Amino acid sequence: MMKLLPLTLLFAVNLVSLIQFLSIDFVSSIEFFEYYSDERDGLLQLRDSVTSDANLHSNWTGPPCISNDSKWIGIACSDGHVVHIVLEGIQLTGSLPPTFLLNITFLAILSFRNNTISGPLPDLTNLVHLEHAFFSQNRFWGSIPLEYAELPKLKAMELQENYLDGNIPPFDQPSLTIFNVSYNHLEGPIPNTDALQRFPSSSYDHNSGLCGSPLKKPCPFPPPPPPDVSPSPLPTPVNPEKEKKKPLRLWSIVLIASAASLVPVIVILFSLCYYRKMHRKEKTTENQAEIEIAARSESIDDFQRRQQELEFFDKQISAFDLDDLLRASAEVLGKGKLGTTYKTVLESGTTVAVKRLKNMSGLSKKEFVQQMQLLGSLRHENLVQIISFYYSKEEKLIISEFVPNGSLFELLHENRGVGRVPLKWETRLSIIKDIAKGLAFLHQSLPSHKVPHANLKSSNVVIQQNFHSKLSDFGFLPLLPSRKSSEALAIAKSPEFAQGKKLSNKADVYCFGIILLEIITGRIPGEISRVDDDDTTEDLSDWVRMVVNTDWSTDILDMEILAAKEGHEEMLKLTEIALECTDLVPEKRPKLPQVLQRIEEIIEQKRREND
């Protein structure tokens, strides 16, 4: 009994020690988690302030980091800390909370490219490890914070295509290799620092108030010299108190230097800044735009990597390289669900159309190149000729011939009213034949494609001189990875697509029938309403069927062609063809060669009668 007592005491002492050890370790774990919870709280502020296609509310739950891993969309971690926030092209909408980055001090990459975020740029104070900051293609407004110029490890800063105003801070980080502030409303001289002077003029273009080198626009007064302050070396431990004081020293120096040289004009600049902010319009900015691709980083990991040059299909065309294209001035022709199209004038005087595709970042190079080579080999008088293309992970361009006289949609629907020149029936009939010929050729040349054109609508029929018409934006369906992404195409309006059924080339026939009715009625598909009860039907063919019923009625005709009574018989025959093409059952729709033959017979009969 006496021997058992010491053993019992020894066991009890060891048990108490074990409990104390576990308690200390448990408390340490709690303290460790709570320390990182500051980073989580900042991310939750962001999540709750914006909306997006990525449904962050359901994904951003639990801890953002577990050691080096993260299950949160767009988040990457190292040693339990958030080091990457990359939320690109997910329709982020709203304003960024002002202090959400304050405690995410180990952040190295921050990217909100290609969203619709508005409000001021985020506060990057204390982000001493930040290397890449990408805020391009959003709706940020206000000035560029001066503390951005004090980020000690900054390598890349993208701010293009926003609504920023004010002056450019004196960035002078030796590590800075990518910098772009084009397509904004910045003003004043470009600071004469070594870092900013080594970037091309394209990094600053389309800021009407900017002046100085490297732009070919002299300033009316000398630019202020860069502050003679060497950046202090980065300490290993992060001291919040020191980090807060350091920007104050730069603020004082910059403000003193700026005030010394800009006092005579500061009032004028402020007035201009205020006026432009109040009267700025997005469309005006876009139509004065110039394509800027070279200064964008290709991706987070390989932003410095130069991608392949352009590939041409026609050896007879005067070739140009990517640099020529990037230096060219451009005007926005149109923005659609697949991308933006620019009229681009090269320095040689050649004019081309450049379509910058979007929402295709997951497309492999092999898939894109194969499809472009197939489409680029097509030659027909009623197809827009594809000249070249460009592929990189982040950018995909299609360069094609420029057709100067706008689209069929503009011809039919714009400038209605006093002073408009009516579009004659003979001209409409010729355009109908051109569309049918181009579409029939596509169906013949691309038999392996489920839907050869897939995006046939009046805005994708371009008009040359003498109203000769060509089809554009064809052959994109194989480039879209899912049925959801295919909703951007015109075939999404077909009954079989809406019902989730298998697609065939009869979806193109349906779209042709809709264009045919649009030309005959002068009405815009999707904007058809019934006068008696204000009901709206999105299908133009349904409206025509309702009006015509079983008897021919001129009520459907565009007022501009109503007076051409000698053409009513042709209009009736073409309306019948259009209603057959838009049959709800794809198998009941005629084939394109049959449609073309019937149209040519109608035109030939008209020619014989006129003779």
Secondary structure by P-SEA (a helix, b strand, c coil): caaaaaaaaaaaaaaaaaaaaaaaaaaaaaaaaaaaaaaaaaaaaaaaaccccccccccccccccccccccccccccccccccbbbbcccccccccccccccccccccbbbbcccccccccccccccccccbbbbccccccccccccccccccccbbbbccccccccccccccccccccccccccccccccccccccccccccccccccccccccccccccccccccccccccccccccaaaaaaaaaaaaaaaaaaaaacccccaaaaaaaaaaaaacccaaaaaaacccccccccccccccccccccccccccccccccaaaaaabbbbbccccccbbbbbccccccbbbbbbbccccccccaaaaaaaaaaaaacccccccccccccccccbbbbbbbbbcccccccccccccccccccccaaaaaaaaaaaaaaaaaaaaacccccccccccccccccccccccccccccccccccccccccccccccccccccccccccaaaaaaaaaaaaaaaaaccccccccccccccccccaaaaaaaaaccccccccccccccccccaaaaaaaaaaaaaaaacccccccccaaaaaaaaaaaaaaaaaaac
